Amino acid sequence: MVLVIAGSLLAVALVVRTNGSVTHEPRVKANLAFTLEDMNGAKVDLQRYAGKPLVINLWATWCGPCREEMPALNALAAEHRSGDAIVLAATDESLEDIRRFEDREMRVAAEVVTFKDERPPYGPLGAMAYEGRPTTIVLDRNGAVRHVFAGPQSLATFEDALRDAL
């Protein structure tokens, strides 16, 4: 199965392995030359994370598998609060929708960023074609894509991928 996630972030077609992890040959460097918006409305330049492993989880408040995965993503974010790695929860939803989700469902511990206003047609993260399931991209400290996961993952899977990226 081919999953294109990445317009300007990955700019590469990815092939799914049997464990739900997506990889590509050869490894490519992600394009982090764009800005998103955080929960306070402040601009977040992704280039500020250069030199650190980066986990970008594409999710949606309406996505059941995303909600299922959120506790694992929250635990990963809590483990890396020291800043040795960055965990972002990226969505194309409005800040109001995200706040409503946090009020009614659960808090998101990862740094939440939105690319809602970065369209057309898909924003800087490209064709977010996760089709109702979370997609997670793990970059190493050099900005190379190490793992891409389609569908909900466990904390152990996230930890293994991040260890590989460190």
N, C-alpha and C positions, 0 to 999 in steps of 0.2 A: 504494500500500500504506500502510496506517495502522499506525503503531507507537506504542503508548502505553508510555512508559518511566517516567513520572514521578509518579505519585501526588503526594506532597507536595513533591518537588523541582521538577518542572516544572508539574504540574497542567494539562496541555494536550495535545491530540491533535496529532501531528506528521505531516507529509506528506513522503515520501521523494522526493528528487530522483534523477535518473538516475545520478549519481556515487556514490550510497550515502550522501550527506549528507542529513540531515533538517533541515527548517526549519519555521517556523511564521509566521503573520502574525496580529497584530503581534508584535514581540518582547516577551517577558515577562520579568519578573524572577524568578529562581529563589528558592525558599524554602529558605534555609540554616539554618533554626531547628531543628536537631536535632544530636544527638551520636552519633558512631560510636566504635569502639574500634580503637586501633592495635595493632601487633604486640607491644607490651609490656603490653597489657591496659589502657593508659591511655585515658581518654575524650578524644575529639577533637571539639571544638565547631566545626562548619563555619563559624559566624559569625566565627571568628577570622581567616578568610581574606578578609573583606570588604575591598574596596579593591584586591585583586589579581586578575589573571586566574586562572581556575581550570579545570583539565582534570580531569574525573572519568571514569575508564575503568572500566566495569562488566565484570568478567571472572570466569572460573572456572578452577580448576586442571584440570578434566576437559575443557575446551573446546579442541579442536585449533586453530581460528582464533585464539583468545585467545593461545595459546602462539606461534603464527606472528607475531602482532602485537607480542608482548612486547619483542623487541629494539628496535623503533621507539619504543615507550613508554619503555623504559629510556634510550635516547639522548635523548629529549625531556626526561626528568627530569634527566639529567646536565647538559644544556645550561642548565637553569634552577635549578641548585643554589643560585645566589646569592639566590633568593627573589623574583625579579622576576615569577615566575608559579609557581603551585602545581600539581603533578601528583600526583593521587591514583589509586591502583588499588583500587577498591572491589569487594568480593565478599561473598556471603552464606555463605561457608564458614567453618569453625572455624579458630582460630589454629593448631591442630595440623595441619590439612590444608594450610594455607598454608606452614607451616614444612617439612612433608614435601615439598611441591612445590619449595621453594627448595633443599632438600638434594639432591633427585633430578634436577630439571630445570634450573632457572636461578634466579638471584637476581632479585628485583623491585626495581629502583632507585627507582621511584616510592614515595611514602609509601603503605604498604598499610593500608587500613582495612576493617573488617568490620562488616556490619550484621546478622549472623546472629541476634543476640539481640533485634533490633528488630521482630520479627514479632509479631503476626499482621496480615494474612496475607502482606504483602509487604515490610514494613519501610518506612522513611522514603523509600527511593528508588523506591517504588512497584512496579508490575508489571514486574519485571526480565525482560521478555519478549524477551530477545535470542535465544532459541531456539538456543543453541549457538554464538553468535557474539558477539564483544565489541561493546559499545555505548559510545561516548565522547561526553560532553557538554562543550562548551567555553563557559565564561561569561566575559564581559568584566569589567573592574574595577568596574563598577557592578552586577554580579550579573545582567546580562541574558544570556539564552541566545543565543549567536551561532551555534553549530553543534552538530549532533548527528549522529554517524556510526554507522551500523549495519554491522557487519562489520569485518574487519581493514583497517587503514589504514597507509600508509607514513609514514616520518618526515617527508617533504616535505609531505604532506597535513596532518599535525599542526602542523608549523611554520607553514604558511600560515594555518591556522585560528587559531593562537595569535597570529600577527602581526596578524590582523584583530581579535583581542580586546584587543590592547594599545592 
